[in-house]
């Protein structure tokens, strides 16, 4: 579903966590397609690097940004515990001709 900040974030986050646990428990590496929103895309940034620390989630202003960050944090925590590789790919934009996008 399209995540719009309409209150479904906690339900979606629980689903993300369940999927990540099921895959990590089976030793399945994960490529998580995330978003630049996980970095707090409403914050002014210049040439952010992978090595840079993420801003504290308490400073994020957008519901979607908070959701994406929490997804990454939960997935990373689950995968580190199981010692299974995980990569978060932070896409800048996705283009589609679908009306629902």
C-alpha positions as a printed Julia matrix, in Angstrom:
101×3 Matrix{Float64}:
  0.0     0.0     0.0
  1.0     3.59   -0.51
  2.28    4.99    2.78
  0.87    8.45    3.29
  1.01    9.09    7.04
 -2.63    8.16    7.55
 -1.97    6.15   10.72
 -1.1     2.79    9.13
  2.61    3.07    9.91
  2.55    0.93   13.07
  0.64   -1.83   11.27
  3.01   -1.71    8.31
  6.04   -1.63   10.61
  4.81   -4.79   12.36
  4.5    -6.47    8.96
  8.0    -5.4     7.93
  9.34   -6.78   11.2
  7.53  -10.12   10.76
  8.88  -10.53    7.21
 12.42   -9.61    8.27
 12.34  -12.06   11.2
 11.06  -14.89    9.01
 13.77  -14.3     6.4
 16.61  -13.74    8.88
 15.63  -16.85   10.86
 16.14  -18.81    7.64
 19.47  -17.14    6.89
 18.16  -15.33    3.82
 20.18  -12.16    3.01
 18.04   -9.09    2.37
 18.19   -6.21   -0.06
 15.71   -3.76    1.47
 14.49   -1.15   -1.0
 14.11    1.87    1.23
 14.05    5.6     0.5
 16.12    8.7     1.02
 13.34    9.6     3.44
 15.14    7.36    5.97
 17.75   10.15    6.14
 15.05   12.77    6.88
 14.61   14.21    3.41
 13.0    17.37    4.83
 16.34   18.33    6.43
 18.8    20.4     4.4
 21.69   18.11    3.43
 24.69   18.44    1.2
 26.65   15.48   -0.14
 25.6    13.0     2.55
 27.85    9.93    2.67
 27.22    6.35    3.75
 29.63    6.82    6.63
 27.69    9.79    8.04
 25.65    9.19   11.17
 21.9     9.38   10.69
 20.16   12.27   12.42
 18.37   11.35   15.67
 14.91   10.04   14.75
 13.46   12.37   17.41
 14.4    15.31   15.15
 12.54   14.01   12.08
  9.48   16.02   11.01
  7.78   13.84    8.42
  5.68   10.77    9.3
  6.9     8.91    6.21
 10.54    9.7     7.02
 10.09    8.39   10.58
  8.43    5.25    9.23
 11.23    4.56    6.74
 13.9     5.12    9.4
 12.15    2.82   11.88
 11.87    0.15    9.19
 15.59    0.33    8.51
 16.42    0.31   12.22
 14.23   -2.74   12.95
 15.46   -4.68    9.94
 19.1    -3.93   10.8
 18.59   -4.99   14.42
 16.98   -8.29   13.4
 19.63   -9.08   10.82
 22.57   -8.18   13.07
 21.19  -10.48   15.77
 21.03  -13.38   13.3
 24.36  -12.4    11.66
 22.8   -12.41    8.19
 23.79   -9.8     5.56
 21.4    -6.92    4.92
 21.65   -3.89    2.62
 19.32   -0.88    2.59
 19.05    0.68   -0.86
 17.82    4.27   -0.43
 16.09    5.14   -3.68
 15.68    8.83   -4.48
 12.61    8.52   -6.71
 10.46    5.91   -8.38
  8.61    6.84  -11.56
  5.51    5.08  -12.81
  2.63    5.65  -15.17
  0.25    3.96  -12.69
 -2.41    6.34  -11.39
 -2.06    4.98   -7.85
  1.61    6.0    -7.65
